[in-house]
């Protein structure tokens, strides 16, 4: 099997645990973004699949990056998920550039957290605070930070 030059575009812990050369890094990232947005909208894989005419198992494969999403299906998903097509590609690193290892891990963790129920509750509670209180709240949370 020929080595996929895109396989090392993300840190090792971000790549598929199976054969690293089997899945294209862009397909994996697009899948992550589909999943994150679907979860933010509290939409099931079954509902998304039915809306674009595929099974929930196919949505699972898209979300893991195991299968590529066709352009027409991705376009339909963008409409259903209320995001521009660029949402799926913004910020992707050029995997052939020397800076490809500079992917901001904290940004990925932040986005994944916000997609959870707990993250959504935190965002809702924070945005409900008056602006003056938000800085105090951030200061309070900062006091709990650890150097782990």
QUITA-V819256 format. One record per residue. N is the residue number from 1. PHI is phi in whole degrees, 0 to 359 (999 if undefined). OMEGA is omega in radians with two decimals (999 if undefined). Layout:
n->N phi->PHI omega->OMEGA
n->N phi->PHI omega->OMEGA
//
This chain:
n->1 phi->999 omega->-3.12
n->2 phi->285 omega->3.14
n->3 phi->294 omega->3.08
n->4 phi->277 omega->-3.09
n->5 phi->293 omega->-3.12
n->6 phi->270 omega->-3.03
n->7 phi->297 omega->-3.09
n->8 phi->260 omega->-3.10
n->9 phi->287 omega->3.11
n->10 phi->238 omega->3.12
n->11 phi->304 omega->-3.06
n->12 phi->306 omega->-3.11
n->13 phi->287 omega->3.12
n->14 phi->264 omega->-3.09
n->15 phi->271 omega->3.11
n->16 phi->302 omega->-3.09
n->17 phi->289 omega->-3.14
n->18 phi->284 omega->-3.14
n->19 phi->294 omega->-3.07
n->20 phi->299 omega->-3.09
n->21 phi->273 omega->-3.05
n->22 phi->283 omega->-3.05
n->23 phi->241 omega->3.14
n->24 phi->282 omega->-3.06
n->25 phi->301 omega->3.13
n->26 phi->291 omega->3.10
n->27 phi->296 omega->3.11
n->28 phi->295 omega->-3.12
n->29 phi->292 omega->3.09
n->30 phi->299 omega->3.10
n->31 phi->300 omega->3.10
n->32 phi->299 omega->-3.11
n->33 phi->290 omega->3.06
n->34 phi->300 omega->-3.10
n->35 phi->299 omega->-3.11
n->36 phi->300 omega->-3.11
n->37 phi->292 omega->3.10
n->38 phi->300 omega->3.13
n->39 phi->293 omega->3.10
n->40 phi->300 omega->3.13
n->41 phi->274 omega->-3.12
n->42 phi->56 omega->3.13
n->43 phi->258 omega->3.13
n->44 phi->279 omega->3.05
n->45 phi->297 omega->3.14
n->46 phi->297 omega->-3.13
n->47 phi->295 omega->3.13
n->48 phi->295 omega->3.13
n->49 phi->299 omega->3.14
n->50 phi->298 omega->-3.11
n->51 phi->292 omega->-3.14
n->52 phi->255 omega->3.04
n->53 phi->84 omega->3.06
n->54 phi->227 omega->3.14
n->55 phi->282 omega->3.09
n->56 phi->295 omega->3.09
n->57 phi->296 omega->3.10
n->58 phi->293 omega->3.08
n->59 phi->299 omega->3.09
n->60 phi->302 omega->-3.14
n->61 phi->295 omega->3.07
n->62 phi->298 omega->-3.06
n->63 phi->295 omega->3.10
n->64 phi->273 omega->-3.11
n->65 phi->81 omega->-3.13
n->66 phi->285 omega->3.08
n->67 phi->237 omega->3.09
n->68 phi->279 omega->3.08
n->69 phi->269 omega->3.12
n->70 phi->293 omega->-3.12
n->71 phi->300 omega->-3.11
n->72 phi->292 omega->3.11
n->73 phi->291 omega->3.11
n->74 phi->296 omega->3.09
n->75 phi->298 omega->3.10
n->76 phi->298 omega->3.12
n->77 phi->296 omega->3.12
n->78 phi->301 omega->3.11
n->79 phi->296 omega->-3.12
n->80 phi->294 omega->-3.10
n->81 phi->270 omega->3.10
n->82 phi->56 omega->3.07
n->83 phi->228 omega->3.05
n->84 phi->287 omega->3.11
n->85 phi->304 omega->-3.12
n->86 phi->299 omega->3.12
n->87 phi->307 omega->-3.07
n->88 phi->283 omega->-3.04
n->89 phi->239 omega->-3.09
n->90 phi->304 omega->3.05
n->91 phi->78 omega->3.10
n->92 phi->294 omega->3.14
n->93 phi->282 omega->2.98
n->94 phi->287 omega->-3.05
n->95 phi->295 omega->3.14
n->96 phi->267 omega->-3.12
n->97 phi->276 omega->-3.14
n->98 phi->295 omega->-3.08
n->99 phi->273 omega->-3.04
n->100 phi->296 omega->3.12
n->101 phi->277 omega->-3.08
n->102 phi->271 omega->3.13
n->103 phi->301 omega->-3.06
n->104 phi->282 omega->-3.12
n->105 phi->300 omega->3.13
n->106 phi->298 omega->3.13
n->107 phi->296 omega->3.12
n->108 phi->295 omega->3.12
n->109 phi->299 omega->3.13
n->110 phi->298 omega->-3.13
n->111 phi->296 omega->3.12
n->112 phi->294 omega->3.13
n->113 phi->294 omega->-3.12
n->114 phi->298 omega->3.14
n->115 phi->285 omega->-3.14
n->116 phi->278 omega->3.07
n->117 phi->300 omega->3.14
n->118 phi->298 omega->3.12
n->119 phi->296 omega->3.11
n->120 phi->296 omega->3.10
n->121 phi->296 omega->3.12
n->122 phi->295 omega->3.12
n->123 phi->298 omega->3.13
n->124 phi->298 omega->3.14
n->125 phi->294 omega->-3.12
n->126 phi->295 omega->-3.11
n->127 phi->290 omega->3.09
n->128 phi->282 omega->3.12
n->129 phi->288 omega->3.00
n->130 phi->297 omega->-3.06
n->131 phi->305 omega->-3.14
n->132 phi->296 omega->-3.11
n->133 phi->285 omega->-3.08
n->134 phi->299 omega->3.13
n->135 phi->296 omega->3.10
n->136 phi->294 omega->3.13
n->137 phi->297 omega->3.11
n->138 phi->298 omega->3.11
n->139 phi->298 omega->3.11
n->140 phi->298 omega->3.13
n->141 phi->297 omega->3.13
n->142 phi->298 omega->3.14
n->143 phi->294 omega->-3.13
n->144 phi->268 omega->-3.12
n->145 phi->299 omega->3.07
n->146 phi->238 omega->-3.14
n->147 phi->263 omega->-3.08
n->148 phi->296 omega->999
//
